[in-house]
Amino acid sequence: MPEKNEKPQEAGQAESANRLVIVTGMSGGGKTQATRYMEDLGYFVVDNLPPVFIPKFVELAKHSGGHVSQVVLVVDTRSREFFDQFLHVLEELDRDKAPYEMLFMDASDAAIIRRYKETRRRHPMAPSSRISEGVAKERERLAPARAKATYIIDTSELKKVELRDKVQRIFGSLDGSEMNITVLSFGFKYGMPLDADMVLDVRFLPNPFYVESMRHKSGAVPEVAEYIESFPVTQEFLGRLDDLVDFLVPQYRKEGKSQLVLAVGCTGGMHRSVFVAKHLYDRLRGAGCLTRLEHRDLMKNDVQEHVREEC
């Protein structure tokens, strides 16, 4: 179930000379940290910009002679009554066919409340009442903007280095000449990855967990991989999967996607999903695709043996 709403790129959006990213999202969702990483990537960042000024800034950047070409505009509920104009401004940009991308930073209510309690700050939507009330109000107010987002990053469980890697993956390649593909293994019991474009459920494959000698070895260990691969159902599945991916990747690239996340899930994210994700990674890399491999939940299990892959 995708948590990213890709917008087709307009002509010229892929050029490195022009990239406008509007960052919004929940207070406490990680906007500040994400924009710091984007600044490190060479973006010009303007924080807390009243939405009414967005079109004027876009026009200014367009006529800057390339001096202000990779731009991040941070717009959120701190602008208070000005924020009500945000959706109207986005509609104006769409009407004028102005190329832009929108990043929505999100987190669970529990994570946001915890962060505010740790920092002892007041929530902007509830300066004199409970944090939970402010979070609820802000989530309702931001729902229309979230629905229009190009990318959504949920930071509830993310470490800073993981957020940095996500930002790098999405915004680090500015030439637009190649689509970045991430193959991600995960465990369903730890929740669905919110930024996946396509989710494959491989819980129907034979499970090495029930073989005592393999229980604590990951799906990247040759013994475990050979066991999973030895079954006819695995062979048939991999064949059909290869055909599907061979068809889909060129179509996504043709559509102008800058990044693609293929998520593979099993129960715990240790055996079957790791095996299939590694299979996909090897096939895509072999086809010359710019691909990286991540095992989100592998180390949440009792792993005693794992083969580290080059990613």
C-alpha positions, 0 to 999 in steps of 0.5 A, a space after each residue: 500500500 503506497 504512502 507516496 503519491 508520485 506526480 508526473 514530472 513536467 517538462 524540465 523538472 528533471 533538469 539539475 538546474 531547477 528543482 523546487 521542493 515544498 516541505 510541510 508536515 506535522 510539528 515534531 515530524 522531523 521537518 527541521 532535520 530533513 531540511 538540514 540534510 537537504 541543505 547539506 545536499 546543496 539546496 537553498 532552504 527557506 524556513 517558515 515561508 508564508 504560503 502567499 509568497 511561494 509563487 513570488 519566490 518561484 518567479 524570483 528563483 526562475 530569474 536568478 540566473 541559476 544562482 537559486 536553482 535547488 530550492 526548499 520552501 518549508 511551509 507549516 502551521 507555524 504561519 498560523 492564519 496564512 497557512 489557510 492559503 496553502 492549498 490555494 497556492 498549490 492549486 495556482 502552481 498546478 494551474 500554471 504548470 510550475 514544476 514542484 515536489 512536496 515532501 510531507 514529514 509525518 510521525 505517529 501521535 505517540 512519537 510526536 507527543 513523546 518528542 514534545 514532552 522530551 523537549 518541553 516545548 508547547 505545541 503550536 496548535 495547542 499552546 495552552 492545552 494538552 499536546 494530544 489536542 494540538 496534534 489532533 487539530 494539526 493532523 486534521 488541518 494538514 490532511 488535504 496537504 498530505 493527500 497532495 504530497 509527492 513523498 511521505 516520510 514517517 519518522 516514528 521509528 527512524 534513526 537520524 542516519 536512516 532519515 538522512 539515507 532516505 533524504 539522500 535517496 530521494 533528493 540526492 540525485 539531481 540530474 534526473 537521468 536515472 531512477 533510484 531503486 530501493 529493495 527493502 525487506 521487512 517484517 509484517 509484525 513490525 508494520 508496513 513500510 509507509 514509503 513503499 511503491 509496491 509491497 510483496 507478501 512472501 509469507 506463503 513461501 516455506 519458512 526456515 524458522 521451523 528448521 532448527 538449524 536455520 532458525 537464527 540464520 538470515 535469508 542471506 546465508 547460503 544454507 537458508 537461501 538454498 533451502 527456500 529456493 529448493 521448493 517448486 513454489 519458490 522457483 515458480 514465484 521467482 520466475 513470475 516476479 522477474 517477469 513482473 519487475 522486468 516489465 514494470 521498471 521500464 514503465 516507471 522509468 518512462 513515466 519519469 519516476 525519480 525513485 522506486 521502493 520495492 518492499 518485500 515482507 514476511 512475518 519477521 523480516 529475517 528469512 524469506 523477505 531477505 532472500 527474495 529482496 536479495 534476489 531482486 537486488 541482484 537481478 536489478 543490479 545485473 540489469 544495470 539499474 541504480 539499486 540499493 538493498 535495505 533490511 529494515 527489520 532484520 536485526 530486530 530478530 535473534 540473528 546469529 548469522 548473516 551475510 553482509 551484502 554490498 549495497 
